[in-house]
Every structure is written in C-alpha cells, then in structure tokens.
C-alpha cells in the first residue's frame, strides 16, 4: 500500500477493497480481517476510535462489541442517531497479544498508526464530515498531535483542517472504570457527545 493508492480512491467501496489487501504493517498477519468504517457516505459526523477489538475483528465492523454497546447508549442519551454517524478507527487491523486462547488488546504503536494513516485520510476526504469526534487518546493524538491531552482538553471544540473536532474518552474507558464511578464516567462521555450534537445543529441541523 502506498499513499498514492489511498489518495486516488474515489468512493468507500474502493476503499474497503483496498484496505482488505493492505500489508503496510504486520498487523494483518494475525488479524481476521481489516475493519473499515461504516455509516452514511455523506455523514455530517464522523467518530474515530483507536482500532477494532476482538469482536470487531471477527465480525468486520467497527464498534459492535462491548465498547460499541456503551457508545450506542451514550449516543442515544446525547440525542445522536448511530445510523447517521460514520464510525471508523485510526488503525484498521486488531492489534493484540495472544494469551492462551484469548486475544488481548494492545495499543498500536507509532509505526502501525503511521502505516494506516492514508486510509483514515481517504475516509475523511470521501465522507467530508462537518464535525469529527475523537474517541480516546490514540485517535485524538493522531489528528491533533502528540501533545494533546484528553484529560485537559476533552469536550473542547477545536479546528482541524477545516473541520470542527471534539475529543472525548473512548467508550471502553467506561468499561474499565470501577463500578462505583462508572455512571460518572459515562455521563462525562454523554456530555462530550452533546457538544458534538450542538455543533452539528449549529452547522445546519
């Protein structure tokens, strides 16, 4: 895969076919399949996460596992319909470590993120969302720079290459939170998603 290949794509179906053949990093060797974004090809809101998880890798769609169920609840609470959103990830193959029969998520490294970046750029170019939601530090730093800190800047409306962008926690952070604080963290995610909903309304409703 080369940057020119991604830059020449003219629609999302071409993109899916091209990503399915990608060998730009080693992640494809141990993943079941590449997982490309799903949603309306002209969605006004794009949500970008880190990478597919175990369930997403097996099913071939983003946000269909436990974190996806949290996201569904949060979107509904924020007044955003999932079917109106284009959902994708910075990295298209599942980065994991094998422990016995289990595949354990690991954070993708800088080289893997860099190798996958042309695909994300192609999605942004083809969908052309008005507003971008960045779910988690990996997604936020991929677009906004390594110095970006979720803990300090989440929920802020920022400008990125002509788009409005808002970063928040990844829904999986809710699942990792101790039970006694889980509702609080979930409510914070909803509040950030409501910022996105407000920006969409301001951009034309």
Secondary structure by P-SEA (a helix, b strand, c coil): ccaaaaaacccaaaaaaaaaacccccccccccbbbbbbccccccbbbbcccccaaaaaaccccccaaaaaaaaaaaaaccccccccccccccbbbbbbcccbbbbbcccaaaaaaaaaaaaaaaaaacccbbbbccaaaaaacccccccccccccbbbbcccbbbbbbccaaaaaaccccaaaaaaaaaaaaaaaaaaaaaaacc
